[in-house]
Amino acid sequence: MKHPDEENEFFNRLEADMATDWTADSGADVVDLDKARSARTESANPLADASADSNPKGSGGESGDPMARRLVDGPEAAGPGHLGRLVGAKRRAIVPAWLRSTAELKTAATWVASHYAHLAGYHALRTPVYAGRLALQAPRGAAKFVGGTLRWVADREGEPVRLAAVRREDAGEYLKLSRQRDGRVRLRTLVATLATLIGMGAALALYVLAPGWLQAVSVGALLLALGSAGGRADAPVVNRAVEVTKAPKLTSDIVLRALGALGIPAINQAQGKGRDGFTFTAPITRDGPGWRAEGDLPYGVTVTDVIERRDKLASGLRRPLGCVWPEAVPEEHTGHLVLWVGDQDMSTAKKPAWPLLKGGGTDLFKSVAFGTDQRGRWVEITLMYIAAVIGAIPRMGKTFLLRLLLLIAALDPRAELHTYDLKGTGDLDPVGERVSHRHRAGDDDEDIEYALADLRELREELRRRAKMIRSLPRDICPESKVTSELANKKNLGLHPIVVGVDECQVWFEHPKHGGEFEEICTDLVKRGPATGIVLLLATQRPDAKALPTGISANASARFCLKVMGQLENDMVLGTSSYKRGVRATMFSWKDKGIHYFVGEGADARIVSSVYVDAPTAETIGLRARKLREQAGTLSGHALGETFEDSKASAYDLLRDILAVVPAEEPKVWNETVVDRLAELRPDIYGAWAQMEPEEKTAQLTSALKPHGIKTGQVGRRVSGKPVNKKGFERSHITAAITERDGKRDAG
């Protein structure tokens, strides 16, 4: 039951609302259209009202009205003027690239000469066949000539018109056409008669007066003419000497059709509204053996989106997958696409002959061609001052590429090669058995020990070279690195050293020595290039375990053939390469030897490496050996010398430590032991004693690691003050010797 006061209160409020002007509190505004138009005009021209700053509550930025209009874009377009745009514009080259390059010009001229020489030879050999065909076709040609002449004289071409007049029963038209025919026939009969008489007279005069050779030429020409007239479309007289590739011309319609078939929403929406969905920024032109199209994708669409759909793009272009190569332009925005469509599949297209295939040597301090790009142009590499990583899934040409780089190094007689085929199939034998200073094929225990001993020596050589470079005068070594001139001075011992390892994951995943392999290789990758030591690592498992981050992150040259995922792609090519559109995952299974190459101060490029099979590699290896024999630089394994780890055969490190560390000294510092070892065996440990204290400690720590002995902090009092340095316990040495000797006895 409602209280009477509540009902009265409700009616009172209702009357008050009805009595109030509804426009006062309703939140709506009555707009004066004239004032609104003038306000818009004034706001569009901010210079019209000079006193705008004196009114803080005007239509400016500090107005208290949340509905006030704020201008974002100015009334005029801002930016550089016409002259400024011209200054920043890109100028296209006046002379084409193939004319500026001597090598490309020579290649083009050689191709043209060989092409037409082939045509001339092909047709010259078949000239008798062509002449016989024409002679056989001469009667047919004569019949066609006579028949055509008679039809012309009889005005047979006008007969359908006259028959049409008869069918219409148009007597006037028929009589007119008949009179016209009679006139033509009389004139043409006269012409044919005169031509026959003149022809017969000329033939009789030629038969009586002309020499035999002229008669033969005349008869031959007549037979050739009649034979050509008697030819049939389905039986040409002359065969094709060259089968031209049927590659259609790339047009804007074809490009737009292909982009529209990718299924990218922004492109499809633009084309659905009648727009192109792609803005061409340059004409479609020939670029080498293919076509180049360049332009901007719609807003929000990146080149990476197109590269991900390369197979669909190839389908839209109706071209083989190996012909279609979408690329990004590093200096442009991410939506700027360069589409190159080749005439032939890159994996099957004929490549120019490698300059080093038949002869010549190399200088590792200068660039050498090792492959071609999509356009057939040579791509060069300088092997000095780099550390390289090669990654790919099996059977894609990884080992062939490594062997190619080692062959390039072998053709420099100054280079000392260390080659390791951890797969054990002998793919590197054409280099290793012919010229390598150190070489092993296999992953047995003795192969691992051999390689580890070699790397230990290389690390010591690295330190020696660093000291040598530091001691040289600035005028001789101004850049604190090995140069070609320094490499020529044999007394300095700064010749190039190239280490090539196939299936390097075997080293780094070794249960006992993996840590030491990683440590030494990381050091060689970081400090080796400046001292003339080059490390080339190839693996079919480019992950963090098989290719340690410290190595992959510091490699200055990267070769990535086909891989299966983003992780492997970025491990070889660098972090975020996959996101930037540099994706070796797009290569197909038949793209053997085709890879992304990052190096030589340039962005990632697609390269097809030179294919050198095993017999050819053997020939090049023999040539490299001959160069070394002439220069007197053949050494080590290539000479048949055996290499043993001097640290293992000439001395026993653990027993030497026990000899210099008495039982009364349970713990000892590393640097103290190194000094004592140098006194015990100066010829072996003398180089260790010349190192800095930190280097002494690191050297002994690395030497003890393969024996399972770990070092730690050892505290002592020096002049009454506690001092902590890295060292070890003598009992650990004793235990390691006991365990080792026990295993030997058991064996």
Secondary structure, 3 states (H helix, E strand, C coil): CCCHHHHHHHHHHHHHHHHCCHHHHCCCCCCCHHHHHHHHHHHHCCCCCCCHHHCCCCCCCCCCCCCCCCCCCCCCCCCCCHHHHHHCCCCCCCCCHHHHCHHHHHHHHHHHHHHHHHHHHHHHHCHHHHHHHHHHHHHHHHHHHHHHHHHHHCCHHHHHHHHHHHHHCCHHHHHHHHHHHHHHHHHHHHHHHHHHHHHHHHHHHHHHHCCHHHHHHHHHHHHHHHHHHCCECCECCCCCCCCCCCCCCCCHHHHHHHHHCCCCHHHHHHHHCCCCCCEEEEEEEECCCEEEEEEECCCCCCHHHHHHCHHHHHHHHCCCHHHEEEEECCCCCCCEEEEEEECCCCCCCCCCCCCCCCCCCCCCCCCEEEEECCCCCEEEECCCCCEEEEECCCCCCHHHHHHHHHHHHHCCCCCEEEEEECCCCCCCHHHHCCCCCEEEECCCHHHHHHHHHHHHHHHHHHHHHHHHHHHCCCCCCCCCCCCHHHHHCHHHCCCCEEEEEECCHHHHCCCCCHHHHHHHHHHHHHHCHHHCEEEEEEECCCCCCCCCHHHHCCCCEEEECCCCCHHHHHHHHCCCCCCCCCCHHHCCCCCCCEEEEEECCEEEEEEEECCCCHHHHHHHHHHHHHHHHHHCCCCHHHHCCCCCCHHHHCCCHHHHHHHHCCCCCCEEEHHHHHHHHHHHCHHHHHHHHCCCHHHHHHHHHHHHHHHCCCCEEEEEEECCEEEEEEEEEHHHHHHHHHHHHHHHHHC
